[in-house]
């Protein structure tokens, strides 16, 4: 692992320390987990955006009548 320095405001540091105590983690582990989670969310968002763009460029089109077999399954009993 590498040791780094970061600059954060006092209120954010205090909130981080409270969260770390509550989670029974040290400050470094809390920051590592938060950064890892944030990076995973960014990666997921990038993938979703790539998929959205791809479907816009080439939308999926179901063959005529392809969903007919499932329409009866989608009806609530008694309707």
Secondary structure, DSSP 4 states (H G I P E B T S, - for coil): ---------HHHHHHHHHHHHHHT--HHHHHHHHHHHHHHHHHHHHHHHHHHHHHHHS---PPTTTTHHHHTTTSPTT-
